[in-house]
Amino acid sequence: MRREIRFAAGQVRAGSLWRLGLWSLPEVLPTALSGIVVARAVDDGFLAGDPVRGLVWLAGLLLVSAVGALGTRMVFGHLGDVTEPFRDELVRGVVGGALGNAVAGRGDDGALARLTRQVEIVRDTFGGLLVAIRGFVVTAVAVVVGSLSVSPVIAVLIVPPFLLGLLAFAGMLGLAAGRHRVAVLADEQLAAVTSSVLAGARDVTATGTEEHAAALVAAPIAAQANAERRLAGVAALRTLCFAIGGWAPLLVLLFAGRWLVDGGLTAGALMGGLTYVLFGLQPALQNLVGGVGGSGLRFVVTLGRLLDAAEPPPSGRPGERARSSPVANPSPGSGAGRREIELRGVTFAYGPRAEPVLRDLDLTVPAGDHLAVVGPSGIGKSTLVSLVCGLVEPDAGTVTVGGIPATRLPPADRVLIPQEAYVFTATVRRNLTYLHDASPDELDAAVDAVGARPLLDRLGGYDADLAPAGLSAGERQLVALVRAYLAPAPIVVLDEATCHLDPAAERVAEEAFADRGRTLVVIAHRISSALRAGRVLVLDGAGAAHGDHAALTENSALYRELVGHWRPADVPAHAGG
């Protein structure tokens, strides 16, 4: 519980807290003056035979209540300044944890529920707790000050039992949080077991194993019932704490009334003290006990689960592998950098009745090679990318990278840049170094190699804020290309990742990757990409042909047609045909 409280407290900005505190002063003014006004109305008005004066005092309290209503309105208006940054931090943690699990090759089925439901629960509960705790603090201070103004002896009588109840409540919070957490886990365990049993209800009935099925759920039911009973005990303790802190001061004043009046305390002062207890301390303590003891415990448990999920995995975070791996060209003998891609008899179709997109494909891409994949739209080029990157499994055949099945390849060993580049709201530096914590020299070298220097200058440098909506599609692709260039992965796959660049910029970017010595697979948007590649794979729906430009020009009618429709706007000097 301490971790959750420290995290929540750390998200409260001092400026926002001060604004809440300042607007709390007019809000609590009616409570602070209520006892004084009642005392004056009784002593100087009604008991003195002047009811008009008594009514004037009470009317003044109504006017002060209007000021308090304005303070309450402003408090809730500024509450968003505290809760929204807190929500944003939770969202960053949930998304970061999910991405970390994905990069580490672990599934995270609960990420969506945490993002769409649990974050909102925690945010709303956080706001409610802030209101309850803030209201309690300012009300308690106002009551103490007001009761001292009416008569110090009243404060001496009501404050000690109030503090005793408050301390008892604070002491039981740890116990309550532990029991609430056990109840949540017991409920989840019961749901998991009963779901499994109910899913096989027909089989249970058919085989006559009802007793066995009942035995499976008996233990979780008992555990959940026991946890709920223990929670009920905590609720009883909360009620006792409220009785001590809220009702004991009232009883003390009532029992001491005769002695107080004999000692010179006026009836109005006594009624003022009772007003402070009934309309100040009791509501404040009840809100605190109900808010912190009820929704507050749910807040701690739910926030704890969010923080657990947001913690980075022990390995596989973006940048973690990069910090231990240089960006320099992988040496020919390095195991990590020499990953040969092999497809043997690969067939893939989108559904059991669908026509295969790829059929009996055999392909070898040697480590460090540069392969361009060409063919008409919808012919299976992006499907090939998904198979090579291990995002899908073939219906038949095998896809291996360095002898490892592609689906088991560590995610950090390959980089896939799709056509729609991913750019997020942050600084330019954070966008570029998302996959590798690069040094300034590495950053400059990558930006210059990919041809992104003009874009960097336009944005205002590495520390400038980057808004995705302010970038064109081509500029977003340049950002993603620099990011991929910095990553130490031995395999880079560009799935039309340069389609929004002009031919000259596309050539600069592709040649930058080809010169790195890493295995490069390019889904070609222009046939000029094929001319720059050492090897070309042509997909035509019925089969596949691969080889260099000269061989395919001679042997592939589709390749000749694609080249024939192309007008040389960016031909490298070494290209023929």
C-alpha positions in Angstrom: 0.0 0.0 0.0 2.9 2.4 0.7 4.0 2.1 -2.9 0.6 3.1 -4.2 0.3 6.0 -1.8 3.8 7.3 -2.7 3.0 7.0 -6.4 -0.4 8.9 -6.1 1.2 11.5 -3.9 4.0 12.0 -6.3 1.6 12.8 -9.1 0.0 15.7 -7.2 1.5 18.9 -8.5 2.2 21.6 -5.9 0.6 24.4 -7.9 -2.6 22.5 -8.4 -2.7 21.5 -4.8 -2.3 25.1 -3.7 -5.2 26.2 -5.9 -7.4 23.5 -4.4 -6.4 24.6 -0.9 -7.1 28.3 -1.6 -10.5 27.7 -3.0 -11.2 25.4 0.0 -11.1 28.4 2.3 -14.3 30.0 1.0 -15.9 26.5 0.7 -15.3 25.8 4.4 -16.3 29.2 5.6 -19.9 28.2 6.4 -18.7 25.3 8.6 -16.1 27.5 10.4 -18.8 30.1 11.2 -21.8 27.9 11.8 -21.2 27.3 15.6 -20.3 31.0 16.2 -23.5 32.1 14.4 -25.7 29.7 16.2 -24.2 30.7 19.6 -24.8 34.4 18.8 -28.3 33.8 17.4 -29.3 32.0 20.6 -27.5 34.1 23.2 -27.9 37.6 21.7 -31.2 36.9 19.9 -33.7 34.3 20.9 -32.8 33.9 24.6 -32.3 37.7 24.9 -35.8 38.3 23.7 -34.8 39.7 20.3 -35.8 37.1 17.7 -35.1 39.6 14.9 -31.5 39.7 15.8 -31.4 35.9 16.0 -32.9 35.7 12.5 -30.4 38.2 11.2 -27.5 36.1 12.5 -29.0 33.0 10.8 -29.6 35.0 7.6 -25.9 35.9 7.6 -25.1 32.2 7.7 -27.2 31.8 4.5 -25.1 34.4 2.8 -21.9 32.8 3.8 -23.2 29.5 2.5 -23.5 31.1 -0.9 -19.8 32.0 -0.7 -19.1 28.4 0.2 -21.1 27.1 -2.8 -18.9 29.3 -5.0 -15.8 27.8 -3.4 -17.1 24.3 -4.0 -17.7 25.1 -7.6 -14.2 26.3 -8.1 -12.7 23.3 -6.2 -14.3 20.9 -8.7 -13.3 23.1 -11.6 -9.6 22.8 -10.5 -9.9 19.1 -9.7 -9.2 18.2 -13.3 -5.8 19.9 -13.1 -4.8 17.1 -10.6 -6.6 14.1 -11.9 -6.0 14.4 -15.7 -2.1 14.4 -15.4 -2.5 11.5 -13.0 -4.6 9.7 -15.6 -2.0 10.5 -18.4 0.8 9.0 -16.2 -1.3 5.8 -15.7 -1.9 5.5 -19.5 1.8 5.9 -20.2 2.6 3.2 -17.7 -0.1 0.8 -19.1 1.0 1.3 -22.7 4.7 1.1 -21.8 4.2 -2.1 -19.9 2.2 -3.7 -22.8 4.8 -2.6 -25.3 7.6 -4.0 -23.1 5.8 -7.3 -22.9 5.2 -7.4 -26.6 8.9 -6.7 -27.3 9.9 -9.4 -24.9 7.6 -11.9 -26.7 5.0 -12.1 -23.9 1.3 -11.7 -24.5 -0.7 -9.2 -22.4 -4.4 -9.9 -22.8 -5.3 -7.7 -19.9 -3.7 -4.5 -21.3 -6.9 -3.3 -23.0 -9.0 -3.8 -19.9 -6.5 -1.9 -17.8 -6.4 0.9 -20.4 -10.1 1.3 -20.9 -11.6 0.4 -17.6 -9.1 0.2 -14.7 -7.4 3.5 -15.5 -10.7 5.3 -15.5 -11.7 3.6 -12.3 -8.5 4.7 -10.6 -8.7 8.2 -12.1 -12.3 8.7 -10.8 -11.5 7.2 -7.4 -8.4 9.4 -7.1 -10.5 12.5 -7.7 -13.1 11.4 -5.1 -10.4 10.6 -2.6 -8.8 14.0 -3.1 -12.2 15.7 -2.5 -12.8 13.6 0.6 -9.4 14.0 2.2 -9.1 17.7 1.3 -12.7 18.3 2.7 -11.8 16.4 5.9 -8.6 18.4 6.5 -10.1 21.9 6.0 -13.3 21.0 7.9 -11.4 19.6 10.9 -9.2 22.8 11.0 -12.3 25.0 10.6 -14.1 23.2 13.5 -11.1 23.4 15.8 -10.7 27.1 15.1 -14.4 27.8 15.4 -14.9 25.9 18.6 -11.9 27.7 20.1 -13.6 31.0 19.2 -16.8 29.9 20.9 -15.2 28.5 24.0 -11.8 26.8 24.4 -13.3 24.3 26.8 -15.5 23.0 24.0 -12.5 22.3 21.8 -10.8 20.5 24.7 -13.8 18.2 25.1 -14.5 17.3 21.5 -11.1 17.1 19.9 -9.6 14.2 21.9 -12.3 11.6 21.1 -12.4 12.8 17.5 -8.6 12.2 17.2 -8.9 8.8 18.9 -11.4 7.7 16.3 -9.3 9.1 13.5 -6.2 7.3 14.7 -8.1 4.0 15.1 -9.3 4.3 11.5 -5.8 5.1 10.2 -4.4 2.1 12.1 -6.9 -0.4 10.5 -6.2 0.8 6.9 -3.3 -1.6 6.4 -5.4 -4.6 7.6 -8.4 -3.5 5.4 -6.2 -3.1 2.3 -4.8 -6.6 2.8 -8.2 -8.2 3.2 -9.6 -6.3 0.2 -6.7 -7.5 -1.9 -7.3 -11.1 -0.8 -11.0 -10.7 -1.6 -10.3 -9.5 -5.1 -7.9 -12.4 -5.8 -10.4 -14.9 -4.4 -13.1 -13.5 -6.6 -10.9 -13.7 -9.7 -9.9 -17.3 -8.8 -13.5 -18.3 -8.4 -14.5 -16.7 -11.7 -11.6 -18.5 -13.5 -12.6 -21.9 -12.0 -16.3 -21.6 -12.5 -15.8 -20.4 -16.1 -13.8 -23.6 -16.9 -16.4 -25.8 -15.3 -19.4 -24.1 -16.9 -17.6 -24.3 -20.3 -17.7 -28.1 -20.0 -21.2 -28.3 -18.5 -22.6 -30.5 -21.3 -19.7 -32.9 -20.9 -20.2 -33.0 -17.1 -23.9 -33.8 -17.6 -23.2 -36.4 -20.2 -20.6 -38.3 -18.2 -22.3 -37.9 -14.8 -19.4 -36.2 -13.1 -21.5 -33.5 -11.3 -19.9 -34.3 -8.0 -16.4 -33.9 -9.3 -17.3 -30.6 -10.9 -18.9 -29.4 -7.7 -15.7 -30.4 -5.8 -13.6 -28.3 -8.2 -15.5 -25.1 -7.4 -16.0 -25.9 -3.7 -12.6 -24.7 -2.5 -12.7 -21.4 -4.4 -16.3 -20.7 -3.2 -15.2 -21.3 0.4 -12.2 -19.1 0.0 -14.2 -16.3 -1.5 -16.9 -16.6 1.2 -14.2 -16.4 3.9 -12.7 -13.4 2.3 -16.0 -11.6 2.2 -16.7 -12.4 5.9 -13.3 -10.9 6.7 -14.2 -7.9 4.7 -17.4 -7.6 6.6 -15.4 -7.5 9.8 -13.4 -4.6 8.5 -16.6 -2.8 7.7 -17.7 -3.3 11.3 -14.3 -1.8 12.5 -14.9 1.2 10.3 -18.3 1.8 11.9 -16.7 1.5 15.4 -14.0 4.1 14.4 -16.7 6.5 13.2 -18.7 5.9 16.4 -15.6 6.9 18.5 -14.6 9.9 16.4 -18.1 11.1 15.4 -20.5 10.3 18.2 -18.3 10.3 21.3 -17.7 14.1 21.1 -21.4 14.6 20.9 -22.0 12.4 24.0 -19.2 14.1 25.9 -20.8 17.5 25.2 -24.3 16.3 26.3 -23.1 14.6 29.5 -20.9 17.6 30.4 -23.6 20.1 29.5 -24.9 20.6 33.1 -21.3 21.1 34.4 -20.4 23.5 31.6 -23.5 25.7 32.1 -22.9 25.7 35.9 -19.3 26.9 35.0 -20.6 29.9 33.1 -20.9 28.5 29.6 -23.9 29.9 27.8 -26.6 27.8 26.2 -25.8 29.4 22.8 -22.1 28.4 23.2 -23.2 24.8 24.0 -25.4 24.7 21.0 -22.6 26.1 18.9 -20.4 23.3 20.0 -23.1 20.7 19.2 -23.4 22.4 15.8 -19.7 21.9 15.1 -20.0 18.2 16.0 -23.2 17.5 14.1 -22.6 19.6 11.0 -18.8 19.7 10.9 -16.9 16.8 12.4 -19.5 14.0 11.8 -20.0 14.6 8.0 -16.2 15.1 7.5 -15.3 11.9 9.3 -18.1 10.0 7.7 -16.9 11.1 4.2 -13.4 10.2 5.1 -14.2 6.7 6.5 -16.6 5.9 3.6 -14.3 7.3 0.9 -10.9 6.0 2.1 -12.2 2.9 3.7 -14.4 1.9 0.7 -13.4 3.3 -2.6 -9.9 4.1 -1.3 -9.1 0.4 -0.8 -10.4 -0.4 -4.3 -8.2 2.5 -5.5 -5.1 1.1 -3.8 -5.7 -2.5 -5.1 -6.5 -1.5 -8.6 -3.6 1.0 -8.8 -1.3 -1.7 -7.5 -2.3 -4.0 -10.3 -1.7 -1.2 -12.8 1.7 -0.5 -11.4 2.6 -4.2 -11.4 1.7 -4.4 -15.1 3.5 -1.2 -15.9 6.9 -2.4 -14.5 9.3 -3.2 -17.2 10.0 -6.9 -18.0 13.4 -8.1 -16.9 14.6 -8.1 -20.4 13.5 -7.1 -23.9 12.6 -3.5 -23.3 13.3 -1.2 -26.3 16.7 0.1 -25.8 17.8 -2.5 -23.2 19.2 -4.8 -25.9 20.4 -1.8 -27.8 22.5 -0.5 -24.9 24.4 -3.8 -24.9 24.8 -4.0 -28.7 26.7 -1.5 -30.8 25.1 0.1 -33.8 28.1 -0.5 -35.9 27.9 -2.8 -38.9 27.7 -6.4 -37.7 30.9 -8.2 -38.5 30.7 -11.2 -40.9 31.5 -13.6 -38.2 29.2 -12.4 -35.5 26.4 -14.8 -34.7 23.9 -12.1 -33.9 24.5 -10.3 -37.2 24.5 -13.4 -39.5 20.9 -14.4 -39.8 20.0 -16.3 -43.0 16.3 -16.3 -43.9 14.9 -19.5 -45.2 11.4 -20.4 -46.5 10.8 -24.0 -47.4 7.5 -25.1 -49.0 5.6 -22.2 -47.5 1.9 -22.0 -48.2 -0.4 -19.5 -46.5 -4.1 -18.6 -47.0 -6.4 -16.3 -45.1 -8.9 -18.9 -44.0 -9.5 -22.7 -44.6 -11.6 -22.0 -47.8 -9.6 -19.1 -49.2 -7.2 -19.4 -52.1 -3.6 -19.5 -50.9 -1.8 -16.2 -51.2 1.6 -18.0 -51.2 1.9 -21.6 -52.4 4.9 -23.9 -52.0 7.4 -21.0 -51.8 11.1 -21.8 -51.4 13.4 -18.8 -50.8 16.8 -18.2 -49.2 18.0 -14.8 -48.3 21.7 -15.0 -47.3 22.8 -13.0 -44.3 23.7 -9.4 -45.3 21.8 -9.7 -48.6 19.5 -7.0 -50.0 16.2 -8.5 -51.4 13.5 -6.5 -53.1 10.0 -8.0 -53.4 7.8 -6.9 -56.3 4.4 -7.7 -57.7 0.9 -6.4 -58.2 -1.1 -5.1 -55.2 -2.7 -7.8 -53.1 -0.5 -10.5 -54.4 1.0 -11.5 -51.0 4.0 -9.2 -50.5 2.9 -8.0 -47.0 1.9 -11.5 -46.1 5.5 -12.6 -46.9 6.7 -9.8 -44.6 4.4 -11.1 -41.8 5.8 -14.6 -42.2 9.4 -13.5 -42.2 8.9 -11.4 -39.1 7.1 -14.2 -37.3 3.8 -12.4 -37.0 1.9 -15.3 -38.5 2.6 -19.0 -39.1 2.5 -20.7 -42.5 -0.3 -23.2 -43.1 2.4 -25.5 -44.5 6.2 -25.4 -44.7 8.7 -23.6 -42.4 10.1 -20.1 -42.0 13.4 -19.9 -40.2 15.8 -17.1 -39.4 19.3 -18.3 -38.6 17.9 -21.8 -38.1 15.3 -20.5 -35.5 11.6 -20.6 -36.4 10.6 -17.0 -37.2 7.8 -17.0 -34.6 10.4 -17.7 -31.9 12.9 -15.1 -33.1 13.6 -12.5 -30.4 11.7 -9.3 -31.4 14.8 -7.1 -31.0 16.5 -9.2 -33.7 14.5 -7.7 -36.5 12.9 -4.3 -37.3 9.7 -4.0 -39.4 8.8 -0.5 -40.8 5.3 -0.6 -42.3 3.8 1.8 -44.8 2.0 3.8 -42.1 4.9 5.0 -39.9 4.4 5.2 -36.1 5.2 8.6 -34.6 4.1 9.7 -31.1 3.8 13.0 -29.3 7.2 13.6 -27.6 10.5 15.2 -28.5 12.2 14.4 -31.8 15.0 12.7 -29.8 12.6 10.3 -28.0 11.0 9.4 -31.3 14.3 8.6 -33.0 15.8 6.8 -30.1 12.8 4.7 -29.2 14.6 1.4 -30.2 18.1 2.4 -29.2 19.5 4.9 -26.7 21.9 6.4 -29.2 24.7 8.8 -28.6 24.7 12.3 -30.2 27.2 11.2 -32.8 25.2 8.1 -33.6 22.1 10.3 -34.0 23.8 12.7 -36.3 25.2 9.9 -38.4 21.8 8.2 -38.8 20.0 11.4 -39.6 22.5 12.3 -42.3 22.6 8.7 -43.7 18.9 8.4 -44.1 18.5 12.0 -45.5 16.5 13.4 -42.6 18.7 16.5 -41.9 16.3 19.0 -43.6 13.4 17.6 -41.6 15.4 17.8 -38.4 16.3 21.4 -39.1 12.7 22.3 -39.9 11.5 20.7 -36.6 14.0 22.7 -34.6 16.5 20.0 -33.5 16.4 16.9 -31.3 14.8 18.5 -28.3 11.9 20.1 -30.2 8.5 18.8 -29.5 7.1 16.6 -32.2 3.4 16.5 -33.0 2.4 13.7 -35.4 -0.4 15.8 -36.9 2.1 18.4 -38.0 4.1 15.9 -40.1 3.4 14.8 -43.6 3.2 11.1 -44.4 6.7 11.2 -45.9 8.1 13.0 -42.9 6.7 10.4 -40.6 8.4 7.8 -42.7 11.7 9.6 -42.4 11.4 9.6 -38.6 10.6 5.8 -38.6 13.5 5.1 -41.0 16.0 6.9 -38.7 14.7 5.0 -35.8 15.1 1.7 -37.6 18.6 2.7 -38.8 19.7 3.2 -35.2 18.3 -0.1 -34.1 21.0 -2.9 -33.8 18.7 -5.6 -35.3 20.5 -7.7 -37.9 17.4 -7.9 -40.1 15.5 -4.8 -41.4 12.2 -5.2 -43.3 10.8 -2.1 -45.1 7.1 -2.8 -46.1 6.6 0.1 -48.6 8.2 2.2 -45.8 9.4 4.8 -48.4 6.3 5.0 -50.5 5.6 8.6 -49.5 9.1 9.8 -50.3 10.2 11.1 -53.7 12.4 8.7 -55.7 15.6 10.5 -54.8 14.8 10.4 -51.1 13.8 6.8 -51.3 17.1 5.9 -53.0 19.1 7.7 -50.2 17.2 5.8 -47.5 17.4 2.4 -49.1 21.1 2.7 -49.9 21.8 3.8 -46.3 20.3 0.5 -45.0 22.0 -1.6 -47.7 25.4 -0.1 -46.8 25.0 -1.3 -43.2 25.7 -4.9 -44.0 22.5 -6.1 -42.4 19.9 -8.3 -44.1 17.5 -6.0 -45.9 14.1 -7.0 -47.3 12.3 -4.2 -49.2 8.7 -4.5 -50.4 9.2 -2.3 -53.4 6.9 0.6 -54.1 8.8 1.6 -57.2 10.7 -0.8 -59.6 13.8 1.3 -59.0 14.0 -0.3 -55.6 14.4 -3.7 -57.4 17.2 -2.2 -59.5 19.2 -1.3 -56.4 18.7 -4.7 -54.7 21.2 -7.5 -55.2 18.3 -10.0 -55.5 14.6 -9.7 -56.5 11.6 -11.8 -55.7 8.7 -11.5 -58.1 5.3 -12.7 -56.9 2.5 -13.2 -59.5 -0.1 -15.1 -57.6 0.6 -18.4 -59.3 4.2 -18.8 -58.3 7.4 -16.9 -57.6 10.6 -16.1 -59.4 13.8 -14.8 -57.9 17.2 -13.8 -59.0 19.1 -10.7 -60.0 17.8 -8.0 -62.4 19.4 -9.5 -65.5 18.1 -13.1 -64.9 14.6 -11.9 -64.1 14.5 -9.6 -67.2 15.2 -12.7 -69.2 13.0 -15.3 -67.4 10.0 -13.4 -65.9 7.4 -11.9 -68.1 5.8 -10.1 -65.1 9.1 -8.5 -64.2 9.7 -7.4 -67.8 6.2 -5.9 -67.7 6.8 -4.0 -64.5 10.1 -2.7 -65.8 8.6 -1.7 -69.1 5.9 0.4 -67.4 8.6 2.2 -65.3 10.2 5.4 -66.4 13.8 5.8 -65.1 13.8 8.8 -62.8 16.3 7.5 -60.3 18.5 4.8 -61.8 21.6 4.0 -60.0 24.7 4.2 -62.1 25.4 0.5 -61.9 21.9 -0.6 -63.0 21.4 -2.1 -66.3 18.5 -2.8 -68.6 
